[in-house]
C-alpha cells in the first residue's frame, strides 16, 4: 500500500514484467512476509488488482488500517515519498 498507491503506473509496469509469462514461477520470496509464498503469475497479478482498476480493495482490520494511515502520514509529512495518487482503502 505504499508503492502501488504512490506510483500505480510504475507498479503496473513492474507487475506486467514479472507476470508476462517469461518466468513461470510457483513461489515468491518476499522481503516483507514469511517466505516462500506459493503463487503463480496469475495470482500475483490479481494481488495487485487495485492498480489495474478492478475494484480490488485491501481487507484489513482497524488496527492494520491505523498502522497504514500512520505510516502514510509519516511519509507525507516528511516528504519521504511521492504523494498518494489513489486510495489504498
Secondary structure, 3 states (H helix, E strand, C coil): CCHHHHCHHHHHHHHHHHHCCCCCCCEECCCCCCCCEECCHHHHHHHCHHHHCCCCCCCCCHHHHHHHHHHHHHHHHCCCCCCCCCCCC
